[in-house]
């Protein structure tokens, strides 16, 4: 599931588009990683934030660890920590 959030600073010329990529990531796959990168490029997003949903067979802490490891090489891919 994808969402796009637009943020504006007080200066009207500065503008960021942030994508939120929600999923189970049980575990995260190369396809999902490529999809996030492609989406970021197509939509001209400043960042993509991965948000992990609860229902899965692998624990949420393990999935967070796997997502962190997968996105580490990409500075514009982030993990939502809640």
C-alpha positions as CSV (number, residue, x, y, z in Angstrom):
1,X,0.0,0.0,0.0
2,X,1.4,3.4,-0.9
3,X,0.8,6.9,0.4
4,X,2.3,10.2,-0.6
5,X,2.7,12.9,2.0
6,X,3.7,16.5,1.0
7,X,5.5,18.6,3.4
8,X,6.1,22.3,3.1
9,X,8.4,24.4,5.2
10,X,7.6,28.0,6.1
11,X,9.6,29.1,3.1
12,X,7.3,28.5,0.1
13,X,10.1,27.4,-2.2
14,X,11.0,24.3,-0.2
15,X,8.9,21.2,-0.7
16,X,9.4,17.5,0.0
17,X,7.3,14.6,-1.1
18,X,7.5,11.6,1.2
19,X,6.1,8.2,0.3
20,X,4.9,5.7,2.9
21,X,5.3,2.1,1.8
22,X,3.1,-0.1,4.1
23,X,3.5,-3.8,4.1
24,X,3.9,-7.0,6.1
25,X,7.5,-7.5,4.8
26,X,7.5,-11.1,6.0
27,X,10.4,-10.9,5.2
28,X,11.2,-8.0,2.9
29,X,11.9,-9.1,-0.7
30,X,14.1,-7.7,-3.5
31,X,10.9,-7.1,-5.5
32,X,9.5,-4.9,-2.7
33,X,12.8,-3.0,-2.5
34,X,12.9,-2.4,-6.3
35,X,9.2,-1.4,-6.2
36,X,10.0,1.3,-3.5
37,X,13.0,2.6,-5.5
38,X,11.0,2.7,-8.7
39,X,8.1,4.4,-7.0
40,X,10.5,7.0,-5.5
41,X,11.9,7.8,-9.0
42,X,8.5,7.8,-10.8
43,X,6.8,10.1,-8.2
44,X,9.9,12.2,-7.6
45,X,9.8,11.5,-3.9
46,X,12.4,12.9,-1.5
47,X,12.2,9.8,0.7
48,X,10.3,6.5,1.1
49,X,9.4,5.4,4.6
50,X,8.7,1.7,5.2
51,X,5.9,1.0,7.7
52,X,5.6,-2.5,8.9
53,X,2.2,-3.9,9.5
54,X,1.6,-6.3,12.4
55,X,0.0,-9.5,11.0
56,X,2.8,-11.9,10.0
57,X,4.6,-15.1,10.9
58,X,8.0,-13.5,11.7
59,X,8.1,-11.2,14.8
60,X,7.9,-7.5,14.2
61,X,11.4,-7.0,15.8
62,X,12.9,-9.5,13.3
63,X,11.2,-7.9,10.4
64,X,12.4,-4.4,11.5
65,X,15.9,-5.8,11.6
66,X,15.6,-7.3,8.1
67,X,14.1,-4.1,6.6
68,X,16.9,-2.0,8.2
69,X,19.5,-4.3,6.7
70,X,17.9,-4.3,3.3
71,X,17.5,-0.5,3.1
72,X,20.9,0.4,4.6
73,X,22.6,1.0,1.3
74,X,19.9,3.5,0.3
75,X,20.0,6.8,2.3
76,X,16.6,7.9,1.0
77,X,14.8,4.8,2.2
78,X,13.8,4.9,5.9
79,X,12.1,2.7,8.4
80,X,9.2,4.1,10.5
81,X,9.9,3.2,14.1
82,X,6.9,3.1,16.3
